[in-house]
Every structure is written in structure tokens, then in C-alpha cells.
């Protein structure tokens, strides 16, 4: 049985392994997401810092003491001119490919939403890569809907 727990230092290496698979999946969709050579090291530090932050939540999905998924969320703020300032942000969520379609992502989402609700946060946002049809479908099934489109343009620095 998979257990969803608040992650700690013993989970960092397993979370990094899940992140590597997550990052490589996205890099195959768009080279913009290609990992840096030391990306796994910097991500390990980043996730460790998030674990220590009172405004972040890092969850780990555990199967027989192995990390098979994780979620990284944080309390975020809109710009000062807006009446509503605070919202929840699901920054990352990944489940190892061998464990997908078993409700782990839904369990991570439910626990994350519960954490935000306990803090009085009534809006949760996330980003999903436009080319990630599986991810978009998953998040819609979790009750999320589109409200803004992020656009980009590659610029030639020699221009």
C-alpha cells in the first residue's frame, strides 16, 4: 500500500530520482526543459530548502520505503494591486512511470489541497506544459481548469 507522508531528509534522494524522470519526460516534449548537468544536485538542494520552509509542503509517496512520487507546493502571493493576495501553488508533482494510474497523483493532490485549506487558502494554481496531454487530462480530472495562458518567444541575443 502506498503511503503519502510529509517528506524529510531521508526522502530527498528518492524525490530527486522521481524528478529526473519528470524532467526528462518534459524535455522530450520541449527541449526548453532539458536538465542542466548538475540539475539533480541543485534540485536536491531546492527540495531540501522547501522541506525546511513553513510556507512550503513537500509530500512523498512511499511504497515499501521507496519514494515513488512527490509533490512540491508553496504559499504564493499575487501582486499588491490585487484584492486577493495569497494563493496556493502546486509547483511540481510527479509519480514514477511504473506507479502511474493507481491513484497516487490524486492522493498527493488531495493531501496538498487539504494542507492549503487548513491554512485558509481557498485558491490553488499550477502550471502544466501545453504539450503534456496526459498532465492536462490528469489536472482536469482533479477539478482544475484553465484561466490564463502563458506565452513565450525565443529571442536571438545577437539581434
Secondary structure, DSSP 8 states (H G I E B T S, - for coil): --EEEE--GGGHHHHHHHHHHHHHHHHHH-GGG---TTHHHHHHHHHHHHHH-TTEEEEEEEETTEEEEEEEEEEEE--TTSS--EEEEEEEEEE-GGGTTSSHHHHHHHHHHHHHHHTT---EEE---TT-HHHHHHHHHTT-------------TT-
